[in-house]
């Protein structure tokens, strides 16, 4: 997960069948470590202004 995010993977993409993103699926399958990584990534990601 960390390697994919560092390489620029977009964790906000939603699947077409259930309309869920990566953090939604991690929560559904009770994977708190993945939820934490995704949450940390969202907190540390630059905003759309580039800052």
PDB file of N, CA, C and O in Angstrom:
ATOM      1  N   UNK A   1       0.822  -1.171   0.000  1.00  0.00           N
ATOM      2  CA  UNK A   1       0.000   0.000   0.000  1.00  0.00           C
ATOM      3  C   UNK A   1       0.869   1.239   0.000  1.00  0.00           C
ATOM      4  O   UNK A   1       0.639   2.152  -0.793  1.00  0.00           O
ATOM      5  N   UNK A   2       1.857   1.290   0.866  1.00  0.00           N
ATOM      6  CA  UNK A   2       2.721   2.482   0.937  1.00  0.00           C
ATOM      7  C   UNK A   2       3.469   2.712  -0.376  1.00  0.00           C
ATOM      8  O   UNK A   2       3.602   3.851  -0.824  1.00  0.00           O
ATOM      9  N   UNK A   3       3.955   1.637  -0.991  1.00  0.00           N
ATOM     10  CA  UNK A   3       4.687   1.762  -2.256  1.00  0.00           C
ATOM     11  C   UNK A   3       3.761   2.304  -3.349  1.00  0.00           C
ATOM     12  O   UNK A   3       4.150   3.182  -4.120  1.00  0.00           O
ATOM     13  N   UNK A   4       2.555   1.783  -3.409  1.00  0.00           N
ATOM     14  CA  UNK A   4       1.600   2.259  -4.418  1.00  0.00           C
ATOM     15  C   UNK A   4       1.264   3.730  -4.215  1.00  0.00           C
ATOM     16  O   UNK A   4       1.227   4.499  -5.176  1.00  0.00           O
ATOM     17  N   UNK A   5       1.022   4.118  -2.983  1.00  0.00           N
ATOM     18  CA  UNK A   5       0.707   5.519  -2.696  1.00  0.00           C
ATOM     19  C   UNK A   5       1.898   6.418  -3.017  1.00  0.00           C
ATOM     20  O   UNK A   5       1.724   7.498  -3.582  1.00  0.00           O
ATOM     21  N   UNK A   6       3.107   5.980  -2.661  1.00  0.00           N
ATOM     22  CA  UNK A   6       4.309   6.773  -2.950  1.00  0.00           C
ATOM     23  C   UNK A   6       4.525   6.923  -4.455  1.00  0.00           C
ATOM     24  O   UNK A   6       5.083   7.920  -4.914  1.00  0.00           O
ATOM     25  N   UNK A   7       4.081   5.926  -5.215  1.00  0.00           N
ATOM     26  CA  UNK A   7       4.234   5.973  -6.672  1.00  0.00           C
ATOM     27  C   UNK A   7       3.128   6.778  -7.344  1.00  0.00           C
ATOM     28  O   UNK A   7       3.126   6.943  -8.564  1.00  0.00           O
ATOM     29  N   UNK A   8       2.185   7.279  -6.543  1.00  0.00           N
ATOM     30  CA  UNK A   8       1.146   8.136  -7.101  1.00  0.00           C
ATOM     31  C   UNK A   8      -0.214   7.490  -7.284  1.00  0.00           C
ATOM     32  O   UNK A   8      -1.087   8.069  -7.931  1.00  0.00           O
ATOM     33  N   UNK A   9      -0.415   6.295  -6.724  1.00  0.00           N
ATOM     34  CA  UNK A   9      -1.726   5.649  -6.833  1.00  0.00           C
ATOM     35  C   UNK A   9      -2.801   6.522  -6.188  1.00  0.00           C
ATOM     36  O   UNK A   9      -2.568   7.136  -5.146  1.00  0.00           O
ATOM     37  N   UNK A  10      -3.949   6.573  -6.797  1.00  0.00           N
ATOM     38  CA  UNK A  10      -5.052   7.394  -6.294  1.00  0.00           C
ATOM     39  C   UNK A  10      -5.967   6.540  -5.420  1.00  0.00           C
ATOM     40  O   UNK A  10      -6.690   5.693  -5.944  1.00  0.00           O
ATOM     41  N   UNK A  11      -5.953   6.739  -4.105  1.00  0.00           N
ATOM     42  CA  UNK A  11      -6.787   5.934  -3.216  1.00  0.00           C
ATOM     43  C   UNK A  11      -8.253   6.360  -3.222  1.00  0.00           C
ATOM     44  O   UNK A  11      -9.081   5.745  -2.549  1.00  0.00           O
ATOM     45  N   UNK A  12      -8.573   7.398  -3.970  1.00  0.00           N
ATOM     46  CA  UNK A  12      -9.955   7.898  -4.002  1.00  0.00           C
ATOM     47  C   UNK A  12     -10.779   7.320  -5.143  1.00  0.00           C
ATOM     48  O   UNK A  12     -11.967   7.623  -5.262  1.00  0.00           O
ATOM     49  N   UNK A  13     -10.167   6.494  -5.981  1.00  0.00           N
ATOM     50  CA  UNK A  13     -10.912   5.857  -7.066  1.00  0.00           C
ATOM     51  C   UNK A  13     -11.963   4.938  -6.458  1.00  0.00           C
ATOM     52  O   UNK A  13     -11.687   4.212  -5.502  1.00  0.00           O
ATOM     53  N   UNK A  14     -13.162   4.974  -7.013  1.00  0.00           N
ATOM     54  CA  UNK A  14     -14.270   4.168  -6.499  1.00  0.00           C
ATOM     55  C   UNK A  14     -14.591   3.060  -7.508  1.00  0.00           C
ATOM     56  O   UNK A  14     -14.533   3.270  -8.719  1.00  0.00           O
ATOM     57  N   UNK A  15     -14.929   1.884  -6.987  1.00  0.00           N
ATOM     58  CA  UNK A  15     -15.300   0.789  -7.888  1.00  0.00           C
ATOM     59  C   UNK A  15     -16.707   1.028  -8.429  1.00  0.00           C
ATOM     60  O   UNK A  15     -17.526   1.694  -7.797  1.00  0.00           O
ATOM     61  N   UNK A  16     -16.968   0.480  -9.594  1.00  0.00           N
ATOM     62  CA  UNK A  16     -18.241   0.754 -10.276  1.00  0.00           C
ATOM     63  C   UNK A  16     -19.415  -0.075  -9.738  1.00  0.00           C
ATOM     64  O   UNK A  16     -20.568   0.318  -9.917  1.00  0.00           O
ATOM     65  N   UNK A  17     -19.151  -1.187  -9.099  1.00  0.00           N
ATOM     66  CA  UNK A  17     -20.241  -2.033  -8.629  1.00  0.00           C
ATOM     67  C   UNK A  17     -20.807  -1.568  -7.285  1.00  0.00           C
ATOM     68  O   UNK A  17     -22.024  -1.542  -7.103  1.00  0.00           O
ATOM     69  N   UNK A  18     -19.939  -1.206  -6.354  1.00  0.00           N
ATOM     70  CA  UNK A  18     -20.384  -0.842  -5.007  1.00  0.00           C
ATOM     71  C   UNK A  18     -20.104   0.617  -4.650  1.00  0.00           C
ATOM     72  O   UNK A  18     -20.473   1.073  -3.568  1.00  0.00           O
ATOM     73  N   UNK A  19     -19.461   1.341  -5.548  1.00  0.00           N
ATOM     74  CA  UNK A  19     -19.145   2.758  -5.348  1.00  0.00           C
ATOM     75  C   UNK A  19     -18.385   2.999  -4.045  1.00  0.00           C
ATOM     76  O   UNK A  19     -18.717   3.906  -3.282  1.00  0.00           O
ATOM     77  N   UNK A  20     -17.362   2.178  -3.800  1.00  0.00           N
ATOM     78  CA  UNK A  20     -16.558   2.334  -2.592  1.00  0.00           C
ATOM     79  C   UNK A  20     -15.102   2.600  -2.979  1.00  0.00           C
ATOM     80  O   UNK A  20     -14.635   2.148  -4.024  1.00  0.00           O
ATOM     81  N   UNK A  21     -14.394   3.338  -2.125  1.00  0.00           N
ATOM     82  CA  UNK A  21     -12.985   3.611  -2.361  1.00  0.00           C
ATOM     83  C   UNK A  21     -12.136   2.676  -1.495  1.00  0.00           C
ATOM     84  O   UNK A  21     -12.667   1.821  -0.786  1.00  0.00           O
ATOM     85  N   UNK A  22     -10.834   2.846  -1.560  1.00  0.00           N
ATOM     86  CA  UNK A  22      -9.911   1.949  -0.846  1.00  0.00           C
ATOM     87  C   UNK A  22     -10.148   1.965   0.663  1.00  0.00           C
ATOM     88  O   UNK A  22     -10.144   0.913   1.302  1.00  0.00           O
ATOM     89  N   UNK A  23     -10.353   3.139   1.228  1.00  0.00           N
ATOM     90  CA  UNK A  23     -10.554   3.207   2.677  1.00  0.00           C
ATOM     91  C   UNK A  23     -11.888   2.563   3.074  1.00  0.00           C
ATOM     92  O   UNK A  23     -11.998   1.976   4.150  1.00  0.00           O
ATOM     93  N   UNK A  24     -12.881   2.672   2.220  1.00  0.00           N
ATOM     94  CA  UNK A  24     -14.163   2.029   2.482  1.00  0.00           C
ATOM     95  C   UNK A  24     -14.050   0.511   2.497  1.00  0.00           C
ATOM     96  O   UNK A  24     -14.618  -0.157   3.361  1.00  0.00           O
ATOM     97  N   UNK A  25     -13.307  -0.027   1.526  1.00  0.00           N
ATOM     98  CA  UNK A  25     -13.113  -1.472   1.482  1.00  0.00           C
ATOM     99  C   UNK A  25     -12.252  -1.947   2.650  1.00  0.00           C
ATOM    100  O   UNK A  25     -12.518  -3.005   3.221  1.00  0.00           O
ATOM    101  N   UNK A  26     -11.231  -1.182   3.010  1.00  0.00           N
ATOM    102  CA  UNK A  26     -10.389  -1.567   4.149  1.00  0.00           C
ATOM    103  C   UNK A  26     -11.214  -1.605   5.435  1.00  0.00           C
ATOM    104  O   UNK A  26     -11.043  -2.503   6.260  1.00  0.00           O
ATOM    105  N   UNK A  27     -12.098  -0.640   5.602  1.00  0.00           N
ATOM    106  CA  UNK A  27     -12.969  -0.626   6.781  1.00  0.00           C
ATOM    107  C   UNK A  27     -13.941  -1.797   6.744  1.00  0.00           C
ATOM    108  O   UNK A  27     -14.164  -2.450   7.763  1.00  0.00           O
ATOM    109  N   UNK A  28     -14.521  -2.067   5.580  1.00  0.00           N
ATOM    110  CA  UNK A  28     -15.482  -3.167   5.438  1.00  0.00           C
ATOM    111  C   UNK A  28     -14.853  -4.508   5.813  1.00  0.00           C
ATOM    112  O   UNK A  28     -15.486  -5.339   6.464  1.00  0.00           O
ATOM    113  N   UNK A  29     -13.591  -4.712   5.391  1.00  0.00           N
ATOM    114  CA  UNK A  29     -12.916  -5.977   5.676  1.00  0.00           C
ATOM    115  C   UNK A  29     -12.119  -5.936   6.986  1.00  0.00           C
ATOM    116  O   UNK A  29     -11.281  -6.803   7.236  1.00  0.00           O
ATOM    117  N   UNK A  30     -12.385  -4.931   7.811  1.00  0.00           N
ATOM    118  CA  UNK A  30     -11.777  -4.790   9.136  1.00  0.00           C
ATOM    119  C   UNK A  30     -10.252  -4.867   9.048  1.00  0.00           C
ATOM    120  O   UNK A  30      -9.617  -5.727   9.658  1.00  0.00           O
ATOM    121  N   UNK A  31      -9.683  -3.936   8.266  1.00  0.00           N
ATOM    122  CA  UNK A  31      -8.226  -3.838   8.110  1.00  0.00           C
ATOM    123  C   UNK A  31      -7.760  -2.483   8.636  1.00  0.00           C
ATOM    124  O   UNK A  31      -7.434  -1.591   7.853  1.00  0.00           O
ATOM    125  N   UNK A  32      -7.727  -2.327   9.970  1.00  0.00           N
ATOM    126  CA  UNK A  32      -7.398  -1.022  10.537  1.00  0.00           C
ATOM    127  C   UNK A  32      -6.017  -0.504  10.143  1.00  0.00           C
ATOM    128  O   UNK A  32      -5.809   0.707  10.070  1.00  0.00           O
ATOM    129  N   UNK A  33      -5.074  -1.408   9.890  1.00  0.00           N
ATOM    130  CA  UNK A  33      -3.745  -0.955   9.486  1.00  0.00           C
ATOM    131  C   UNK A  33      -3.785  -0.261   8.126  1.00  0.00           C
ATOM    132  O   UNK A  33      -3.056   0.705   7.900  1.00  0.00           O
ATOM    133  N   UNK A  34      -4.627  -0.745   7.228  1.00  0.00           N
ATOM    134  CA  UNK A  34      -4.773  -0.119   5.909  1.00  0.00           C
ATOM    135  C   UNK A  34      -5.537   1.200   6.038  1.00  0.00           C
ATOM    136  O   UNK A  34      -5.191   2.187   5.389  1.00  0.00           O
ATOM    137  N   UNK A  35      -6.562   1.213   6.866  1.00  0.00           N
ATOM    138  CA  UNK A  35      -7.308   2.459   7.114  1.00  0.00           C
ATOM    139  C   UNK A  35      -6.355   3.524   7.644  1.00  0.00           C
ATOM    140  O   UNK A  35      -6.419   4.680   7.225  1.00  0.00           O
ATOM    141  N   UNK A  36      -5.472   3.138   8.563  1.00  0.00           N
ATOM    142  CA  UNK A  36      -4.501   4.078   9.137  1.00  0.00           C
ATOM    143  C   UNK A  36      -3.551   4.617   8.069  1.00  0.00           C
ATOM    144  O   UNK A  36      -3.306   5.821   8.005  1.00  0.00           O
ATOM    145  N   UNK A  37      -3.021   3.736   7.238  1.00  0.00           N
ATOM    146  CA  UNK A  37      -2.096   4.166   6.176  1.00  0.00           C
ATOM    147  C   UNK A  37      -2.796   5.140   5.229  1.00  0.00           C
ATOM    148  O   UNK A  37      -2.232   6.175   4.872  1.00  0.00           O
ATOM    149  N   UNK A  38      -4.004   4.814   4.830  1.00  0.00           N
ATOM    150  CA  UNK A  38      -4.745   5.690   3.919  1.00  0.00           C
ATOM    151  C   UNK A  38      -5.086   7.016   4.589  1.00  0.00           C
ATOM    152  O   UNK A  38      -5.022   8.069   3.954  1.00  0.00           O
ATOM    153  N   UNK A  39      -5.442   6.969   5.854  1.00  0.00           N
ATOM    154  CA  UNK A  39      -5.735   8.199   6.582  1.00  0.00           C
ATOM    155  C   UNK A  39      -4.501   9.079   6.719  1.00  0.00           C
ATOM    156  O   UNK A  39      -4.578  10.296   6.550  1.00  0.00           O
ATOM    157  N   UNK A  40      -3.366   8.463   7.024  1.00  0.00           N
ATOM    158  CA  UNK A  40      -2.113   9.213   7.121  1.00  0.00           C
ATOM    159  C   UNK A  40      -1.751   9.823   5.772  1.00  0.00           C
ATOM    160  O   UNK A  40      -1.292  10.963   5.701  1.00  0.00           O
ATOM    161  N   UNK A  41      -1.959   9.065   4.715  1.00  0.00           N
ATOM    162  CA  UNK A  41      -1.652   9.566   3.367  1.00  0.00           C
ATOM    163  C   UNK A  41      -2.517  10.776   3.030  1.00  0.00           C
ATOM    164  O   UNK A  41      -2.025  11.758   2.474  1.00  0.00           O
ATOM    165  N   UNK A  42      -3.790  10.707   3.361  1.00  0.00           N
ATOM    166  CA  UNK A  42      -4.699  11.822   3.079  1.00  0.00           C
ATOM    167  C   UNK A  42      -4.295  13.057   3.864  1.00  0.00           C
ATOM    168  O   UNK A  42      -4.388  14.175   3.357  1.00  0.00           O
ATOM    169  N   UNK A  43      -3.853  12.868   5.080  1.00  0.00           N
ATOM    170  CA  UNK A  43      -3.434  13.988   5.929  1.00  0.00           C
ATOM    171  C   UNK A  43      -2.153  14.636   5.404  1.00  0.00           C
ATOM    172  O   UNK A  43      -1.988  15.853   5.494  1.00  0.00           O
ATOM    173  N   UNK A  44      -1.257  13.829   4.862  1.00  0.00           N
ATOM    174  CA  UNK A  44       0.033  14.329   4.409  1.00  0.00           C
ATOM    175  C   UNK A  44       0.080  14.691   2.930  1.00  0.00           C
ATOM    176  O   UNK A  44       1.077  15.243   2.465  1.00  0.00           O
ATOM    177  N   UNK A  45      -0.971  14.394   2.191  1.00  0.00           N
ATOM    178  CA  UNK A  45      -0.982  14.685   0.759  1.00  0.00           C
ATOM    179  C   UNK A  45      -1.126  16.191   0.534  1.00  0.00           C
ATOM    180  O   UNK A  45      -1.873  16.863   1.246  1.00  0.00           O
ATOM    181  N   UNK A  46      -0.404  16.715  -0.464  1.00  0.00           N
ATOM    182  CA  UNK A  46      -0.553  18.135  -0.754  1.00  0.00           C
ATOM    183  C   UNK A  46      -1.956  18.427  -1.278  1.00  0.00           C
ATOM    184  O   UNK A  46      -2.558  17.591  -1.952  1.00  0.00           O
ATOM    185  N   UNK A  47      -2.470  19.600  -0.970  1.00  0.00           N
ATOM    186  CA  UNK A  47      -3.799  19.948  -1.472  1.00  0.00           C
ATOM    187  C   UNK A  47      -3.705  20.348  -2.941  1.00  0.00           C
ATOM    188  O   UNK A  47      -2.618  20.375  -3.517  1.00  0.00           O
ATOM    189  N   UNK A  48      -4.827  20.650  -3.530  1.00  0.00           N
ATOM    190  CA  UNK A  48      -4.872  20.943  -4.963  1.00  0.00           C
ATOM    191  C   UNK A  48      -4.134  22.220  -5.339  1.00  0.00           C
ATOM    192  O   UNK A  48      -3.855  22.432  -6.519  1.00  0.00           O
ATOM    193  N   UNK A  49      -3.807  23.081  -4.372  1.00  0.00           N
ATOM    194  CA  UNK A  49      -3.070  24.306  -4.677  1.00  0.00           C
ATOM    195  C   UNK A  49      -1.577  24.038  -4.848  1.00  0.00           C
ATOM    196  O   UNK A  49      -0.833  24.902  -5.312  1.00  0.00           O
ATOM    197  N   UNK A  50      -1.140  22.819  -4.464  1.00  0.00           N
ATOM    198  CA  UNK A  50       0.273  22.461  -4.603  1.00  0.00           C
ATOM    199  C   UNK A  50       1.090  22.738  -3.354  1.00  0.00           C
ATOM    200  O   UNK A  50       2.308  22.565  -3.381  1.00  0.00           O
ATOM    201  N   UNK A  51       0.466  23.162  -2.258  1.00  0.00           N
ATOM    202  CA  UNK A  51       1.184  23.462  -1.025  1.00  0.00           C
ATOM    203  C   UNK A  51       0.911  22.436   0.036  1.00  0.00           C
ATOM    204  O   UNK A  51       1.439  22.537   1.143  1.00  0.00           O
TER     205      UNK A  51
END
